[in-house]
Amino acid sequence: MSRLVVTLRPALELDQGFLQRVYASTRTAELALTGWDEMTCGMFVQMQFVAQSTHYRLHWPASEHSVIQVQSQDATLPVGRLWIDRRAKAIHILDIALLPYWRSQGIGGKCLQRLVHEVSQKGHELTIQVEQDNPARGLYDRLGFQSVGPQRGLHQLMAWRNPANATLPREEACYEQA
């Protein structure tokens, strides 16, 4: 595959079906263990998607919800989502997820690198709650995220802090479209 150009744009109401598909793709392995039929799984995913979105909007009303896109020669394709909350001295990643086909192609890394550069210029930190068995943990480790505090349930808070001698990853093209 040629070099990917990754962009972000604000998530819109008309994106809800796509965003629910992205969310559902993150729950596939978990749902496979339930033995539920397809309809029951679909209803459960819809309920959980609405609950998560409502929770994020209630607790982080100023958060930014974006659609991650990949530009090709012929089209701009939606491939995932990024939901962040900008705080006084940090950016907290509420969620970053990609459709399965687009995982492990550097897209999430480009978005994270962009956020690392943003916080490093301001002397802030970048944080995220990560499930212990999340395959993306290796990416967070490579980018210099470190575990912060004790594990809480299935999640670990990880933070990227700008150490004085840090070598920043090369900034990649992941930017907000006008």
C-alpha positions in Angstrom: 0.0 0.0 0.0 1.3 3.5 -0.8 1.9 6.1 1.8 -1.3 6.8 3.7 -2.6 10.3 4.2 -4.6 10.4 7.4 -7.0 13.2 8.2 -9.5 14.0 10.9 -12.9 15.7 10.6 -15.5 16.4 13.2 -18.0 13.5 13.7 -21.5 14.5 12.5 -24.9 13.1 13.3 -25.0 11.4 9.9 -21.9 9.4 10.9 -23.7 7.6 13.7 -24.1 4.4 11.7 -20.5 4.3 10.7 -19.3 5.1 14.3 -21.5 2.3 15.7 -19.8 -0.1 13.2 -16.4 1.0 14.4 -17.5 0.5 18.0 -19.0 -2.9 17.2 -15.8 -4.0 15.6 -14.0 -3.5 19.0 -16.4 -5.8 20.7 -16.4 -8.8 18.3 -14.1 -11.1 20.3 -16.0 -10.4 23.5 -19.4 -11.0 21.9 -18.2 -14.3 20.3 -18.0 -15.7 23.8 -21.6 -15.0 24.7 -23.3 -17.4 22.3 -25.9 -14.8 21.5 -27.5 -14.7 18.1 -26.8 -11.9 15.6 -29.9 -9.9 16.5 -29.2 -10.0 20.3 -25.5 -9.0 19.7 -26.7 -6.1 17.4 -29.1 -4.8 20.1 -26.5 -5.1 22.8 -23.9 -3.2 20.7 -26.4 -0.5 19.9 -27.3 -0.1 23.6 -23.6 0.0 24.6 -22.7 2.4 21.9 -25.4 4.8 22.9 -24.5 4.5 26.6 -20.8 5.1 25.9 -21.5 8.2 23.7 -23.9 9.6 26.3 -21.4 9.0 29.0 -18.6 10.8 27.1 -20.9 13.8 26.2 -22.1 14.1 29.8 -18.7 13.9 31.6 -16.6 15.6 28.9 -19.0 18.1 27.2 -16.2 20.0 25.5 -14.5 16.9 24.1 -13.8 16.5 20.4 -15.2 13.5 18.5 -13.6 13.0 15.1 -13.8 10.6 12.2 -10.4 9.3 11.2 -10.1 9.2 7.4 -7.7 7.9 4.8 -7.2 9.7 1.6 -6.7 7.6 -1.6 -6.4 8.8 -5.2 -10.1 8.2 -5.8 -11.8 8.9 -2.4 -11.6 9.8 1.2 -12.6 6.8 3.3 -13.8 6.9 6.9 -11.7 4.2 8.8 -12.1 5.0 12.5 -12.7 7.4 15.3 -10.8 9.5 17.7 -12.4 11.1 20.8 -10.3 13.4 22.9 -10.7 15.8 25.8 -8.4 18.8 26.0 -7.6 19.7 29.6 -5.6 22.5 31.2 -2.3 20.6 31.2 -3.1 17.4 29.2 -5.0 15.8 26.4 -6.9 12.7 27.4 -7.8 10.2 24.7 -11.3 8.9 25.5 -11.2 6.5 22.6 -9.3 5.7 19.4 -10.6 2.8 17.2 -10.2 1.7 13.7 -12.1 -0.8 11.5 -10.3 -4.2 11.5 -9.1 -3.9 7.9 -7.3 -0.6 8.7 -5.6 -1.7 11.9 -1.8 -2.3 12.0 -1.2 0.0 9.1 0.2 3.0 11.0 -3.0 5.0 11.0 -3.5 5.1 14.8 0.2 5.7 15.2 0.0 8.8 13.0 -2.9 10.2 15.0 -1.1 9.5 18.3 2.2 11.0 17.0 0.3 14.2 16.1 -1.1 14.4 19.6 2.4 13.7 21.1 3.8 16.6 19.1 1.0 18.9 20.2 1.4 18.1 23.9 5.3 18.2 23.7 5.2 21.7 22.4 3.0 22.8 25.3 4.8 20.8 28.0 1.6 18.9 28.7 0.9 15.2 28.9 -1.1 12.8 26.8 -3.2 10.2 28.7 -5.3 7.2 27.9 -7.0 4.4 29.8 -5.9 1.1 28.1 -7.3 -2.4 28.6 -4.7 -4.8 29.8 -5.1 -7.1 26.8 -5.4 -4.3 24.2 -3.2 -5.2 21.2 -2.4 -1.5 20.8 -0.4 -1.5 24.1 2.8 -2.2 22.1 2.2 1.0 20.1 1.8 3.0 23.2 5.0 1.5 24.6 6.9 2.3 21.4 5.7 5.9 21.5 6.9 6.3 25.1 3.7 6.0 27.1 4.2 4.7 30.6 1.8 3.1 33.1 0.7 5.6 35.7 -0.6 4.5 39.1 -2.2 1.1 39.9 -4.3 -0.9 37.5 -8.0 -0.3 38.0 -10.1 -3.3 37.0 -9.3 -4.2 33.4 -7.7 -0.8 32.7 -4.4 0.9 33.2 -3.9 4.7 32.9 -1.0 5.4 30.6 0.6 8.7 30.0 3.1 10.3 27.6 5.1 12.9 29.4 7.7 15.1 27.7 11.0 14.1 29.3 13.9 16.5 28.7 15.8 14.0 26.7 12.9 12.5 24.8 13.4 11.7 21.1 10.0 12.6 19.6 8.6 10.3 16.9 8.6 11.9 13.5 5.4 13.9 13.1 3.1 12.3 10.5 0.3 13.8 8.5 -2.8 13.6 10.7 -4.6 16.9 10.8 -7.9 18.5 11.1 -9.6 19.2 7.8 -11.3 22.5 7.4 
